[in-house]
Amino acid sequence: MIGETVTILTRTETGTDRYGKPVYDWPEPGAQVHGCAVAPRSSIEPAEIARTPVYEGLAVYMPPGVSVTPYDRLVIRGTVYEVDGDPGDWRSPYGAVARGIVVNAKRWEG
C-alpha cells in the first residue's frame, strides 16, 4: 500500500461535569485511513519562564470522502495530534477533480 496509515479518533460526549458542561473522550481504536501523505508544517519552541514547550504541526493529505471534523484527533506515527481548524478540500490545479482533503494537525509538548 502506498502512503501512510492514519487513525481518526472521533470525539464522543461521555457525560457532564459537576457544572453541567459536557465531558468528551476520543475512544480507540478509531477509524484507519490508508494511503495518506504526511508533511511537516511548522515547529516552534516559544521561550517561556520555567517551561520548555514545543509546538509541532503537520499537514495530512487524505483520500477523498474521508470524514474528519475540527474536534477529532489523529494518530500519526504513534503520536496523537489534534485537528487544527477545518479540513480543506484538496483539488487538482489542472481541473476541478477532487484529489482528497488536507487536514492540519498540531500537538503541544511541555
N, C-alpha and C positions, 0 to 999 in steps of 0.2 A: 504494500500500500504506500502510495506517495504521500508525503506530508506527515504532520504530527497528529496525535490524538489528544484532544482537549475535552475535559469533562465539565459540563454545566451543572452547577448546584443551584437549584431553584429555591428562592426564598419562600418559606411557608410560615404562616402565623400559627404559633403553638399555644397561645393563651394571652393573658393580660397580666401586667404587673400590679402592684398594690395600689397604683394610682389610676388603674383602668386603661392604661396605654398598652397597645399590642406588643407582644414579645415574638420575635422571629427566630427561626433556625434555618440552616441550609443543610438538609439531610443528605447523606450519601446513600447509595452510590452515585446518584446523578446520571445524567444522560451523556454518553460518549459521542463525540463528533470526530469522525476520521477525515483525513485529508485537509487539515488546517495548516496555514503558514503562520509562523510567529516571528515578529521582528522587534528589535529594541525601539523604544520611542523616546524615553528620557530617563535620566538617573541623576539625582541631586543629593547632596549631603549638606543640608542647611546648618549653619552654625547656631547652636543654642547652648546656653549655660547648663552645665551638668547633664547634658544629653547629647547623644550622637545618633540622630535619626538618619535614615536612608530612605529615599523615595525612589521606587523603580516603576517605570511604565513600559508597557508592551502594546504593540498593535497585533491583533489576531485576525487573520483573514480566514473566514469560514465559508463553506459551500452555501449556495442559495437555498432558501427555505428553512434555515436553522432559526429557531425561536430563542432569542436572548433578550432579557429586559435589563434596564439600569439597576435593578435590585438583585440581580443574580450574582453569583461568584463563579470563577473559573479555576479549575485545577490545571496548571500548565507546568509540565516537567516536575510534578510532585509538589509544587508550591501553590497555595491558594491566593488568588488575586480577586479584587473587587472590580466589577464592571464600572468604568469611568464614563458616565454620560450615556446618551442614546447610541445604540449601534447604527452604523451608516450603511446605506445601500451602495455597494461597490459595482460600478458599471464600466464596460469597456469604453475607452476613449474613441474607438473606431465604430461605434454604433451604440444603440440603446440596449444591448444584450446584458442581462443581469449576470454578473460573474460571481456574486456572493455578497457577504456582508463583512464589514470591518468592525471589530469591537476593540475599544481601548480598554486596557486593564491596568490596574495600579495596585501597589502594596507599599505599606509603611513598615519599617522595622526600627526599633529603638526608641 
